[in-house]
Amino acid sequence: MAFARLLAQLIRLRAHFPDYPIKAIRLDNAGEFTFQVFNDYCMSIGIKVEHPVAHVHTQNGLAESLIKRLQMIAKPMIMKAKLPVSAWCHAILHATTLIRIRPTSYNASSPLKMVFGQEPNISHLRIFGCAVYVPIAPRQRTKMGPQRRLGIYVGYESVSIIKYLDPSTGDLFTARFAGCHFNESEFPSLGGGTKQLENQSKISWSELSLSHLDPRTKQCELEVQKIIHLQGLANQLPDAFTDPKKVTKSHVPAANASVKIDIPKGQDNLSNDSRACQKRGRPIGSKDKNPRKKRGANSQDGQNEVRETPEESPEETLDMMVPEEPQVPENEEISINYIMSRKVWNRNKTDVDDIFAYNIALNVIENEEDQEPKSVNECMHRKDWPKWKDAMQAELNSVMKREVFGPVVRTPEGIKPVGHKWVFIRKRNEKNEIVRYKARLVAQGFSQRPRIDYEETYSPVVDATTFRYLISMVVQEGIDMRLMDVVTAYLYGSLDTDIYMKLPEGLKLLESCKVSSQEQCSIKLNKSLYGLKQSGRMWYNRLSEYLLKESYKNDSICPCIFIKRSGPEYVIIAVYVDDLNIIGTPGELPRAIEYLKKGFEMKDLGKKKFCLGLQIEHLKGGILVHQETYIEKVLKRFYMDKSHPMSTPMVVRSLDVEKDPFRHPTDNEDILDPEVPYLSAIGALMFLAGHTRPDISFSLNLLSRYSSCPTKRHWNGIKQIFRYLQGTKDLGLYFDNPSKTGLIGFTDAGYLSDPHTVLYEDNAACIAQLKEGYIKGDRTKHILPKFFFTHDLQKSGDVSVQQVRSCENLADLFTKSLSNSTFQRLVRDIGMRRLKELKRCDFQGEKIRVALFFP
């Protein structure tokens, strides 16, 4: 078939370049090029066919040198990509592409530019053999399944269409370039691993003729006759179709690459389809090195069955072995942004705590569809470059104004100055709208050394619990609330150690140093800079010193809160990095704001509407705190934004252990695969439950117990919570303005409602204490006094413990699964309301008030 394709290429060249007729073609004496019909065809269209003298390759030196050049480019590409030699056809085509777009030593222009008169577009080129994540067709994917499949990039058909191989089958597919994500540092292997190749076609790179691989057959003869016949039909068409000036020119690349690459035997074949559940806890396209058995499934002799793979006898391998692709160990889970971050969570070792939940929330909040620029060069190629440019200039002005940079000096011996980079952030409001462009000149503090470049790094910030209490205080006391933002807050802190930084580009600071080389000089920093490990601490010390000087006081238990009293007037400042939440009485609040503006450059943001990830709605009857925007992002990230809403976050549990959907995994149940983001979902929901949605706390608590071994049942429980959130996005904590009351608490022990509670105790005194009641004596003297604290408070009369009916106990919401009606009632009783409900009440109240004045 090689000759048939050569004939088709000649016809294509004549059609695309009619102004440059082909005068001669030189071929070697290979059998596939000695067709008499080919000579007759060339003679009929005026092309001279030349054959060199047998065994004299120098007469065809131009073609031989080009072939050699293609081999020298293609061979390392295959080695780098960890592909078998049978993929040489794709490598050769890709090498041909590279040659056509590259200038040569004897010509500054590339071949394509010489032909078409303009520079070729190379924005679509990627490294041969790299990983490409291709969107799965909508009909072939599920909502909670993978949305992309792994492929091996092997070239392109056009600027907008790429070609890739399926790692498990070796089949060749095409995909739209714009919809693909490339990872040019990863090179997947065919079959999921790199092993010695078996039964490969014996292709030699130095072979002069491929006639033994492409013998002359009747099928080849028929193909040639078919092409010539089609060419004859085209010559008989009207002039409108044959006039070269009226023919549209287009680039049609060679198509002589195989549509399937044979996977070497001995490699595990993996399914790379669109099924949501890929077995074995590994990313799509990776190799299952140790096939997993069901829980408790052993061989007849009681030992686990071990399958031995016969030794392989490789016939032909590449010149060097490439290390195997790293695999995901068993019972690990890929992160929700695995394609970008490559993070993997170990389900057995990951601590599902508030820090984990906060990190997951940050990943959820980040908009993958509209990423922040990573460099100045990337900013310059964006449409919003003027705004980034203004932000960068504002940052440099602040750095100069705060006198952050000290003198430019020769770098002291033994000192390695820290680097720097630009970080770009777009600030958004509660509706996820961009309100500000920020650019930060950040020091690369990762190179700092403890006790040499920094000491303390801790900087206290207000937490969500304290913030909610301050909001309730604002409503009950009827005082005002303001949000102030400190402009470039970190630049105010003085450093406690000597820090040297490399010279930033674009700043004319070298004149003050007598050394001509910029690499020999550095800047000594006078003030802290973003990115240094102690910057947060230095800013807090500066602010604390400034406020304490003005008679503000703070407690060691909550050092981020500063309080000042002047008779009946008072003001409270809650610090969260560079955001200052200020509440106070009408007389003291303006004075506090004015005092802060004297010491720092501030922005008065007025009544806060978005802080600490919380949306704050100021209504006539009180304040509602909710996270509707965050919930929408969570549902979208976990592909549940189109789900059907549910009325409760969990189904009613059965007291039968065998029927309880929240029971422990059984021996014959499979653990969820790594593509199912169970840990990530738990973390995202924990951030929500700990701030404004206590109604999902109990169900989330149950499901988080199985973070190390989740099954499909538990994942269905997660989806139940998502569906409940889908119908209650604007539900939040409502702080109204009732009469002042004391602190009221509810408690409940839901052991009877839990089919799995069993208490084990090895301390006889403790068991006697439980059975006989509370008697403080010799058997309980070892118990710390703090455990009797509530008893002592009740005895002294500070706390009154009263019994309530079970139906009136609000703590039931956090200890057991409830019916729909009971659940809805308790959610309302703990003070949760929906935003649309409150707005409707305000609107109706306004209509009544207007009707009273205008009957």
C-alpha angles and dihedrals in degrees: 000000000000091000093049090054091047089053091050090050091054091052090048093051092050090052096047098042107033091155091062107053119198109247103178141004124199120206134174123242096265115142094243091062099049099082112140090208088059091053090049092050094049091048091052092056097040101257118140115221115210127191121189125229111280114273092005102114095170090076087067095040098137093057093041092052091048091050089050090050091050090050092050090053098040098047098062090042090059091045092050092047093050090231125146121255089254087076091066092112093063092044091051092051091049091048089051089054092052092050092051094054099041126087117234134225091256097043129039092207126074119241091251092053091050090053102040100026097235139078113272120243109249100169090107096055118111134176111285113254096013123141117271123187107213123195114252114234112262092241092054100049136070130221096252096030128091115295095202137040129215119252139171113240111228104164141295141274095207139346091280101036126066131190122227139172125232104239093215101045105020091231118150119236138170129226140179110269095218093058097051130092116212128204105192093184094061125072114187120205128230109259093016099282146047113251136151110290122246133197094003121166106266097242116167119202090214095051110132096199133029095194092118088059095044107036122182109265138167088255090058091050091051091050092053092047089050093054093048090048091052090048089053091051090051091052090056094055121107119278091255088071100038100042103108092213091060096047117099112231118223135166113248110180124214114282100195094114119114116256092219134037116209111237112227113252117254094046120111114251113223129195112242097183129126098267112137095221113061109183127241105029101274137121119270111276096022123122125258100222098177114031108223124232127212118272109283094004107141134161121262095269092054095255126112112260114251119200116210120209115217117244115268124232105207116209098189132004136170120273093260133027116241118218117253120266111262112258132214108248120231119286095018126125131213117233122252090254095040093141091063105028101029088211120158124196118215104219093205097050105031114108107220096209137131093282091053091047091050092052091049090049090054090053090049094049093051110095107226091189092059107032124187114251115263100205143019090253091056090050091053091058094052128093091237094056093121090060093048090047091054090048091052092049091049090052093050090048090053092049091053093042093053091046091233094156119072126191123319106244140169106274107259117244113269093019120117108198118223119248128233141213141178119257120196125203134172114211114220134197130226090283092054090250119146110249103164142018115220128189121187129194098218128193116225095240095173088092093059118112124220118252089009106060099014143009119188120021104171116117119179119229132182116265129219094258093056091044092053090050091053090052091052089049091052091054097044096044095040093230131143129262126208135179120215126187121205111220111232091346097179092060091070097065121097116225122245094206137037111269124183123196133193116257112271116234117253097027117113098222102123095085092078092058120073092213113095097204115082092207090065094055135069139174122250108221118228096185135030118274131204110273099034113121094234097043095101091048093048092051092050091049091050093049093042092051091049094050097042088054087062094055095265116148133203133185125236089231092059107018093169091069119081119190131189126184129193107177108293091349121088141163132200124202118196113195123212106171103288096347116093117198107200126190126171150127119295093258100048102034097071091047091053092050092048092050092052092050090055093059102034140026103255140184116213106217094180119214107009116245100168125028135146088002091302126123113221121202117194106209132173095254098041145302127303120204115196142147105222094144092050092048091053090052092048093051091047093047092052093041094245098115091105096044125124111260121243129205098226133034095231142022120252107271124236119232087219106098093212093053099042108115089208094057123127119275113276126224094259097049122101122229115242116271121248092256090067104084098214097147092045091051091050091051094047092049093045090058088053097044093049094054115034110343112069088152090081095045099098097047091044091050091055094048095045089062088073098049091119096051112019120173134193090271092058092046088054087055090054090051089051089059091048091052090050091051089049089065097040106042095138095046113120148140113299119204107196129180108254127152113296113272135177128250112296125188136182127208133188138169111213100191094126091054092054113081091199104052115124122157120210122189131175096190113094093197091054092050090050090049090055094046100041100036133240113330115154105215144112093312092055103034091100090064112099116251092237089072089062093048096108091046091054092047091052091048092052092047097244091116126038114206112201134175120241131188115267092243089057097047107109091195089073086081089068101040110045146019113265139198119260097259095045092046094051091048095051092046088057093044093057089057105263119146139170120245095228089052093053093045090051090052091049090049093050091046090052090051091051092049092050091047091055091057096037108033 
